[in-house]
Amino acid sequence: MFGLFKKNPTKELEKQHKRLMEEAVAVQRSGDLRAYAEKISEAEKLMDKIVELNKK
């Protein structure tokens, strides 16, 4: 009953992951591959957190 109004933490992380991936594509298209690699790295770390939370 009390869990009814609790937010799902993975949804917010998935939104952040999607936003990071979109930013990475935009940066890649602009030609800055170093910044692209950083964005992809951040997105992968975030995806690891999502997978870890889903295991619980």
C-alpha positions as CSV (number, residue, x, y, z in Angstrom):
1,M,0.0,0.0,0.0
2,F,2.7,2.5,0.9
3,G,4.7,1.5,-2.2
4,L,1.9,2.7,-4.4
5,F,3.2,6.3,-4.5
6,K,6.9,5.4,-4.6
7,K,8.6,6.4,-7.8
8,N,10.5,3.9,-9.9
9,P,14.2,4.9,-9.7
10,T,15.0,3.1,-13.0
11,K,12.6,5.2,-15.0
12,E,14.5,8.4,-14.2
13,L,17.8,6.7,-14.9
14,E,16.5,5.5,-18.2
15,K,15.4,9.0,-19.1
16,Q,18.9,10.3,-18.3
17,H,20.5,7.5,-20.4
18,K,18.3,8.3,-23.4
19,R,19.2,12.0,-23.1
20,L,22.9,11.2,-22.9
21,M,22.7,9.0,-26.0
22,E,20.9,11.8,-27.9
23,E,23.6,14.3,-26.8
24,A,26.3,11.8,-27.8
25,V,24.8,11.5,-31.3
26,A,24.6,15.3,-31.7
27,V,28.2,15.7,-30.5
28,Q,29.4,12.9,-32.9
29,R,27.7,14.6,-35.8
30,S,29.5,17.8,-35.0
31,G,32.8,16.0,-35.3
32,D,34.0,16.1,-31.7
33,L,34.8,12.4,-31.2
34,R,36.5,13.0,-27.8
35,A,33.4,14.5,-26.3
36,Y,31.4,11.7,-28.0
37,A,33.5,9.1,-26.2
38,E,33.0,10.8,-22.9
39,K,29.2,10.9,-23.4
40,I,29.1,7.2,-24.3
41,S,31.2,6.4,-21.3
42,E,28.8,8.2,-19.0
43,A,25.8,6.5,-20.7
44,E,27.4,3.1,-20.2
45,K,28.0,3.7,-16.5
46,L,24.4,4.8,-16.1
47,M,23.2,1.7,-17.9
48,D,25.3,-0.4,-15.5
49,K,23.4,1.2,-12.6
50,I,20.1,0.5,-14.3
51,V,21.0,-3.2,-14.8
52,E,22.2,-3.4,-11.1
53,L,18.9,-1.9,-9.9
54,N,16.8,-4.3,-12.0
55,K,18.6,-7.3,-10.5
56,K,17.3,-6.5,-7.1
